[in-house]
């Protein structure tokens, strides 16, 4: 169990660090599985809108910045995406 920074509640955490970096450790220590799943649904929207190459240093830096903001590790505004939710 972790105290999830994103959802502000105690919830099951990730079974392993998602990255072998300082950010990966922060996510492992303070992001729940539920919040991680939210990020996995959101992240392709950034990659598609901005045509991010995850293999490039610039692409990784952009996505890491969005993760930092998304999970609440940094203040700031998330980048806009082209995705629009379907209307009911």
JOHURA-V74727 format. One record per backbone hydrogen bond with DSSP energy under -1.0 kcal/mol. CO is the residue of the C=O (numbers start at 1). NH is the residue of the N-H. E is the energy in kcal/mol with one decimal. If there is no record, write none. Layout:
BEGIN
co | nh | e
CO | NH | E
CO | NH | E
END
This chain:
BEGIN
co | nh | e
2 | 4 | -1.0
2 | 11 | -2.5
4 | 8 | -1.5
9 | 4 | -2.8
11 | 2 | -2.9
12 | 33 | -2.9
19 | 21 | -1.1
21 | 25 | -1.9
22 | 26 | -2.2
23 | 27 | -2.6
24 | 28 | -2.4
25 | 29 | -2.5
26 | 30 | -1.8
27 | 31 | -1.6
30 | 5 | -2.9
32 | 36 | -2.4
33 | 37 | -2.5
34 | 38 | -1.7
35 | 39 | -2.1
36 | 40 | -2.4
37 | 41 | -1.6
38 | 42 | -1.8
39 | 43 | -3.3
42 | 45 | -1.4
43 | 47 | -2.1
44 | 48 | -2.6
45 | 49 | -2.3
46 | 50 | -2.6
47 | 52 | -1.5
53 | 56 | -1.9
56 | 60 | -2.4
57 | 61 | -2.4
58 | 62 | -2.3
59 | 63 | -2.3
60 | 64 | -2.7
61 | 65 | -2.2
62 | 66 | -2.2
63 | 67 | -2.4
64 | 68 | -2.6
65 | 69 | -2.1
66 | 70 | -3.1
67 | 71 | -2.7
68 | 73 | -2.1
68 | 74 | -1.6
END
